[in-house]
Amino acid sequence: MLRIVQFPLIDPMRNTPTIAALFLLGATLALAQEHAARGLVLEVDRAHHRLVVSCDSVPGYMEAMDMPFDVPDATQLNALKPGSVIRFTMVEHGSNPSAKDIQPIANFEPEPAAAGSLSALNSAVNPSSTKPPVMIGEAVPNFTLTDQAGHNVSLSQFRGKVVALTFGYSRCPNPNYCFRLSRNLAEVERQFHDRAGSDLVLLTIAIDPEYDQGPTLARYAQSFGANAKSWHFLTGTVSQVHQVAGMFGMDFWNTEGLLTHTLHTVIIDRQGRLAANIDGNQFSARQLGDLVKVVMKRPA
C-alpha cells in the first residue's frame, strides 16, 4: 500500500520556512526560464497588469507569435501603447508567462532622426506653426485628398471600417523606408483579402505631391499591386499633405530636391479614433497584421 508523507512548509516552533519549503521554492525558481525577447505591443491592460505582444521568434525556443504577458511591475506599462516596439525579458513559469525589464526601442534611423531635428528647430523658431498630433483614443480629424484614380477620398467615408495608413513617395531612395512601409500594407491586404474594401481600407499618402500625381501616382500604386477599391494612394497640395501628416506627428522636409522624413504607420478604428501610431520601421508585416486583427476584433 502506497503511503504519502506530507512535510510541513512552516516550522511551527520557529514560524519560519522548513527545509522542504526552501527545496520546493528552489525547484520552482529553477523551472522558470528567462529569454531575451522583442516585439510589437498589441494591447495594454493597465487595470490587470497585462500586455499582449506580437513577438519576434526566439531562436531555439519559439517561433514568432502573439502572446499575453503578466507584468508584475505595472509602472513599466506607463510608457507603452499599442504600436510600441519593445525589448523585454520573457519569464516562463507554468502557463502564465510574464514580462520584465521592458524597454521601448527608439528609432535611430538617420533620415527620420534628421527630420525630427528639423521639426524641433522649426517648432522652436515658429511655435505657432505646429499642432500637437492626435493621441491614442482621440478622433482623427476628417481630411480629403485625391487618389490614384483621380477621385476625391475623405477619411470620413470609411467610418465603420478599420483604416491602415502610411506615408511614402515613389522616388524614395532607401528601400527600408517608404517601400518597406507600403510593402507591409501590401502584405496586410493579402492577409485580409476577403475583408479588404468591405471591412479594411488601406491608405498611402504621397509626401512628394508635386511629382507623385496623375499617371505617376497610379504607376506607384500598381508597383505594389494595389486594388483601387481597397487601397488608395492619396495626394493633394503640399499644404494639404503637411496638414494630414502633422495629425500623426509625421514630418517631411524638402532639402535640395530630396525629401527627409520620419516614418509612421497608423491604425484608425471603426469609430474614426486613433488606435495605434507606429514610429519607425522596426516591425514586420506579420506584426502589423496582428495589430490590424486586434483592432478589427473590437465591436463596431
C-alpha positions in Angstrom: 0.0 0.0 0.0 1.4 3.4 -1.1 1.7 5.9 1.8 2.0 9.6 1.0 4.0 11.5 3.6 3.4 15.3 3.7 6.1 17.6 5.1 5.1 20.9 6.8 6.1 24.0 4.9 6.3 26.2 8.1 8.2 25.2 11.2 5.5 25.6 13.9 8.2 26.2 16.6 10.1 29.0 14.8 7.4 30.2 12.3 10.0 30.0 9.5 10.1 28.0 6.2 11.2 24.4 6.6 13.9 22.8 4.6 11.2 21.2 2.5 9.6 24.6 1.7 13.0 26.0 0.7 13.6 23.0 -1.5 10.3 23.5 -3.3 11.0 27.2 -3.7 14.3 26.4 -5.2 12.8 23.9 -7.6 10.1 26.3 -8.7 12.7 29.0 -9.4 14.8 26.5 -11.3 11.9 25.7 -13.6 11.4 29.4 -14.5 13.2 30.2 -17.8 14.1 33.7 -19.0 14.6 34.7 -22.6 15.5 38.0 -24.2 12.6 39.0 -26.5 11.3 41.8 -28.6 8.1 42.6 -30.4 5.2 45.0 -31.2 2.7 45.9 -28.5 -0.8 44.9 -29.5 -2.8 45.7 -26.3 -2.1 47.3 -22.9 -4.3 46.3 -19.9 -3.2 48.6 -17.1 -6.0 47.6 -14.8 -5.0 43.9 -14.8 -1.2 44.5 -15.3 -1.2 42.6 -18.6 0.3 43.1 -22.0 -0.2 41.4 -25.4 2.8 41.4 -27.7 3.4 40.2 -31.2 6.8 38.7 -30.5 9.7 38.1 -32.8 11.0 34.5 -32.9 13.4 33.5 -30.1 16.0 31.2 -31.7 16.0 27.7 -30.2 12.9 28.4 -28.1 9.8 29.6 -30.0 8.5 30.8 -33.4 7.2 34.3 -33.9 3.7 34.6 -32.3 1.5 36.9 -30.3 1.4 36.2 -26.6 -0.2 37.7 -23.4 2.1 38.5 -20.5 1.6 39.4 -16.9 3.6 42.5 -15.9 4.4 42.3 -12.1 5.8 45.8 -12.2 2.8 47.8 -13.5 4.8 51.0 -13.7 6.6 49.5 -16.8 3.3 49.8 -18.7 3.1 53.6 -18.2 5.1 54.5 -21.3 3.6 51.8 -23.5 0.8 51.9 -26.0 -0.5 49.8 -29.0 2.2 50.1 -31.7 5.2 50.5 -29.3 8.2 48.4 -30.3 9.8 46.9 -27.2 12.5 44.6 -26.0 12.0 42.8 -22.7 12.8 39.7 -20.7 10.3 36.9 -21.1 9.9 34.8 -17.9 8.3 31.4 -18.5 6.9 29.7 -15.4 4.0 27.4 -16.0 1.1 28.6 -18.1 1.4 32.3 -17.2 4.4 33.9 -18.8 5.4 37.3 -17.5 7.5 40.2 -18.9 10.0 42.3 -17.1 12.8 44.8 -17.9 10.5 46.3 -20.7 12.2 49.0 -22.8 10.7 50.8 -25.8 13.0 50.7 -28.8 13.7 54.2 -30.2 14.0 54.7 -33.9 17.6 55.7 -34.7 17.4 55.6 -38.5 19.5 58.6 -39.7 16.9 60.2 -42.0 14.0 60.1 -39.6 16.3 61.5 -36.9 17.4 64.3 -39.2 13.7 65.1 -40.0 12.9 65.1 -36.3 15.7 67.6 -35.7 14.4 69.9 -38.4 11.0 69.7 -36.9 12.3 70.6 -33.4 14.2 73.5 -34.8 11.1 74.7 -36.7 9.0 74.4 -33.5 11.5 76.5 -31.6 11.7 79.2 -34.2 8.0 79.3 -35.0 6.0 77.6 -32.3 2.6 78.6 -33.7 3.3 76.6 -36.9 2.9 73.2 -35.3 -0.1 71.5 -33.7 0.1 68.5 -31.3 -0.6 65.2 -33.0 -3.7 63.1 -32.4 -3.4 60.9 -29.3 -4.4 57.3 -29.0 -8.2 57.1 -28.5 -8.8 60.6 -29.9 -10.9 61.1 -33.1 -8.9 61.7 -36.2 -10.0 65.0 -38.0 -11.5 64.4 -41.4 -9.5 65.2 -44.5 -10.0 64.9 -48.2 -7.3 64.1 -50.8 -7.2 62.7 -54.4 -6.4 59.1 -55.1 -4.6 57.3 -58.0 -7.8 57.2 -60.0 -8.4 60.9 -59.7 -11.3 60.5 -57.2 -11.7 62.6 -54.1 -11.4 60.5 -51.0 -12.3 61.6 -47.5 -11.4 59.8 -44.3 -15.0 60.1 -43.0 -16.3 57.9 -45.8 -14.6 54.9 -44.1 -16.4 55.2 -40.8 -17.4 51.7 -39.7 -14.2 50.3 -41.3 -10.6 49.9 -40.0 -8.1 52.1 -41.8 -4.3 51.3 -42.0 -2.4 54.3 -43.2 1.2 55.1 -44.0 3.3 57.6 -46.0 5.7 57.4 -48.8 6.9 58.7 -52.2 7.9 57.0 -55.4 11.4 58.4 -55.6 12.4 57.4 -52.1 16.0 56.0 -52.5 16.0 53.9 -49.3 14.1 50.6 -49.7 13.9 50.3 -45.9 11.7 53.4 -45.7 8.8 54.2 -48.0 9.0 50.9 -50.0 9.1 48.8 -46.8 6.2 50.5 -45.1 4.0 50.2 -48.2 5.1 46.6 -48.7 3.8 46.0 -45.2 0.4 47.3 -46.3 0.5 45.0 -49.3 1.1 42.0 -47.1 -1.8 43.1 -44.9 -4.0 43.5 -47.9 -3.2 39.9 -48.9 -3.7 38.6 -45.4 -7.2 40.1 -45.2 -8.1 39.9 -48.9 -11.6 38.7 -48.1 -12.3 41.8 -45.9 -10.3 44.4 -47.9 -12.5 47.2 -49.0 -15.5 46.0 -47.0 -14.0 46.0 -43.5 -10.5 47.2 -44.0 -9.2 50.2 -46.1 -5.5 50.9 -46.8 -4.1 54.4 -47.4 -0.7 55.5 -48.6 -0.3 59.3 -48.6 2.3 60.6 -51.1 4.6 63.2 -49.4 6.0 64.3 -52.8 2.7 65.6 -54.3 4.4 67.9 -56.9 5.8 64.7 -58.6 3.5 61.9 -57.4 0.2 62.7 -59.1 -1.8 61.6 -62.0 -0.2 58.7 -64.0 2.9 58.7 -61.8 0.8 58.1 -58.7 -1.1 55.4 -60.5 2.1 53.6 -61.5 3.4 53.9 -57.9 0.2 52.2 -56.7 0.5 49.5 -59.4 4.0 48.7 -58.3 2.5 47.3 -55.0 -0.3 45.5 -56.8 -2.8 47.8 -55.0 -6.5 47.2 -55.5 -8.0 50.6 -56.1 -11.2 49.6 -54.3 -9.4 48.9 -51.0 -6.0 50.7 -51.2 -5.9 54.4 -52.1 -2.7 56.3 -52.8 -3.5 59.9 -52.0 -2.2 63.2 -52.9 -3.1 66.9 -52.7 -1.3 70.2 -52.3 1.9 70.3 -50.3 0.0 72.3 -47.6 -2.8 69.7 -47.5 -0.3 66.8 -47.2 1.6 68.6 -44.5 -1.6 69.1 -42.6 -2.6 65.4 -42.7 1.0 64.3 -41.9 1.0 66.6 -38.9 -2.0 64.9 -37.4 0.2 61.8 -36.8 3.5 63.6 -35.9 4.9 62.7 -39.3 7.4 65.3 -40.6 8.9 65.7 -44.1 11.2 68.3 -45.4 12.4 69.0 -49.0 16.1 69.7 -48.9 17.9 70.3 -52.2 15.4 68.1 -54.1 15.5 65.2 -51.6 12.9 64.5 -49.0 13.9 64.0 -45.4 11.1 62.4 -43.5 10.0 60.4 -40.4 8.3 57.0 -40.6 4.8 56.4 -39.3 2.2 53.7 -39.8 -1.2 54.4 -38.4 -4.3 52.3 -37.5 -7.7 54.1 -37.2 -10.6 52.2 -35.7 -14.2 51.9 -36.9 -15.3 54.9 -34.9 -12.6 57.1 -36.5 -10.4 57.1 -33.5 -6.6 56.6 -33.5 -5.9 53.1 -32.4 -2.1 53.0 -33.0 0.7 55.1 -34.4 3.9 53.1 -35.0 7.0 55.2 -35.2 9.8 53.8 -37.4 10.3 50.7 -39.4 11.4 48.2 -36.7 8.4 45.8 -37.1 7.3 43.2 -39.6 4.3 42.9 -41.9 3.1 40.0 -39.8 3.2 42.2 -36.6 1.3 44.9 -38.4 -1.3 42.3 -39.5 -1.6 41.2 -35.8 -2.3 44.7 -34.8 -4.9 45.2 -37.5 -6.6 42.0 -36.5 -6.8 43.2 -32.9 -8.4 46.4 -33.9 -10.8 44.7 -36.3 -12.0 42.4 -33.5 -13.2 45.3 -31.5 -17.0 45.7 -31.5 -18.3 48.3 -34.0 
